[in-house]
Amino acid sequence: MQYLRATTTIRQSEADTRQSIENFRAIVRAILGRDPAAAGAACLDQVRHAALVAMEILRDEPEAPAG
């Protein structure tokens, strides 16, 4: 998990970083607004975004040699 987190943090594009920041802001706005449904939806948006970034990065990595 640490490898995945570090890899996506270091290698994501500026656009991906901006999207993550906006997702985190949406989470905070929903929490401050005491809107649990919006907070949950914003959290899911960020999880989905992070998963897409991770899959893209992992797809681009060369395969490790077997053995």
C-alpha positions as CSV (number, residue, x, y, z in Angstrom):
1,M,0.0,0.0,0.0
2,Q,2.8,2.4,0.8
3,Y,4.4,1.7,-2.6
4,L,1.2,2.5,-4.4
5,R,0.6,5.6,-2.4
6,A,4.1,6.9,-2.9
7,T,4.1,6.0,-6.6
8,T,0.8,7.8,-7.3
9,T,1.8,10.8,-5.3
10,I,5.1,11.2,-7.0
11,R,4.1,10.3,-10.6
12,Q,0.6,11.8,-11.0
13,S,0.2,14.7,-13.4
14,E,-0.5,18.3,-12.3
15,A,-4.1,17.9,-13.6
16,D,-4.5,14.8,-11.3
17,T,-3.1,16.7,-8.4
18,R,-5.5,19.6,-9.0
19,Q,-8.4,17.2,-9.2
20,S,-7.3,15.5,-5.9
21,I,-7.1,18.9,-4.2
22,E,-10.6,19.9,-5.5
23,N,-11.9,16.5,-4.3
24,F,-10.4,17.1,-0.8
25,R,-12.0,20.6,-0.8
26,A,-15.4,19.1,-1.6
27,I,-15.0,16.7,1.3
28,V,-14.2,19.5,3.7
29,R,-17.0,21.7,2.4
30,A,-19.5,18.8,2.9
31,I,-18.2,18.1,6.4
32,L,-18.4,21.8,7.4
33,G,-21.8,21.9,5.9
34,R,-22.8,18.9,8.0
35,D,-23.9,17.0,4.8
36,P,-23.0,13.4,5.3
37,A,-24.4,12.3,1.9
38,A,-22.3,14.9,0.1
39,A,-19.2,14.0,2.2
40,G,-19.6,10.4,1.4
41,A,-20.1,11.1,-2.3
42,A,-17.0,13.4,-2.3
43,C,-14.9,10.7,-0.6
44,L,-16.0,8.2,-3.2
45,D,-15.1,10.6,-6.0
46,Q,-11.6,10.9,-4.6
47,V,-11.2,7.1,-4.1
48,R,-12.3,6.6,-7.8
49,H,-10.0,9.3,-9.0
50,A,-7.0,7.8,-7.0
51,A,-7.8,4.4,-8.4
52,L,-7.8,5.6,-12.0
53,V,-4.5,7.4,-11.5
54,A,-2.9,4.3,-9.9
55,M,-4.2,2.0,-12.6
56,E,-2.8,4.3,-15.3
57,I,0.6,4.6,-13.6
58,L,0.8,0.8,-13.0
59,R,-0.2,0.1,-16.5
60,D,2.7,2.3,-17.7
61,E,5.3,0.6,-15.5
62,P,7.6,-2.0,-17.0
63,E,6.9,-5.5,-15.7
64,A,9.3,-6.9,-13.0
65,P,11.2,-9.9,-14.1
66,A,9.8,-13.2,-12.9
67,G,11.6,-15.1,-10.3
